[in-house]
Amino acid sequence: MLVNMVISKRSKIELKIDPLEEDINDVKTFLVELCDVDLCKVEILSKYLYRMAKKANQKWKDVYLTVLSSVQEKVMSIYKRTLILNSEFPI
């Protein structure tokens, strides 16, 4: 990731990081694959990403929302698959 350091008036050092597409894809892939294994962890990480998106600048909001939409698609596909299986094989 590209990192720029900015020193503010209060002598705080802030990191301004530009998102790289490969990093975004890695996070997206990780979360989507994790959906098949542990939806609870995906939910926790998704909530974290959502909170980060609310606080972030526009560039990062887009990144977070892109990742979250991919995760949501995967979760919905799992949910639909489960509904279909339950309707075909009722208990």
N, C-alpha and C positions, 0 to 999 in steps of 0.2 A: 504494500500500500504506500501511496505517496503521502508523506507527512510534512507539514509546514508548521513551524513553531512561531507563535505570535505572542509578543509580550504586551500586556495591557497596561493601562495607566497605574494600576495597583501593583505592578510588578508580578502579576500572576502569569504563569506560562500556560497558554492554551494550545492544545494540539488541534490542528485543522487537518483532518484526514479525508482524502478523496477516495471514494469507493472504487475498487477495480472490479471489472466484470467477472474475472475469474474467481475472486473472493466471494462475490455475490452468488455465483453459480455453485461454488463449494458449499456455502451455507444452505442454499436452497436444496441441493441434492441430499445433504446430510439430513435435513429435517424431513424431506419427503420419504427417504428410506427409513428413517426412524419411525415414521407413521405405521409401518408394517410390524414394528417390534414393540413400541411403547408409546401409546397415544397420550398417556398422562404426562410424560416428559415433553412431548411435542406441545401439549397445551401450556405447560409452564413456560417453555421457551417462546412460544407464540405470544403469550401475555407480556413477557419481557420485551420482545420486539415491538409490540404494539405501544407499550409505554415509552420506549425509546423513540418511536416514530412521532409521538405527540410532542416530544421535546426537541426534536432534531430540526436542522435546517431543511430546506426543500429537497436538496439533492439526496440527503439521507432518508427523508420521508419516502421518497420514491423507491429507494432501495428496500426499505423495510416493508412497504406495502406490496412490492413485487414478490418478495419472499413469502409474505403472509398469504397472498392470493394463491401461490403455488401449493402451499401447505393446505389451504382450505379446499382446493380442488381435490387433492389426494384424500383428505379426510372424508369428503363427500362421496368419493368413489368407493371408499371402504364401507361407508354407511349404506350406500345403495346396494353394494354387493351383499352385505349382511342382511338387508331387508329381503333381497331376492332369495337368498339361501333359506332364511326363516320361513318365507312363504312357500317354498318348494318342499321343505322338510319341517313341518310344524312339530312342535314337541308335544 
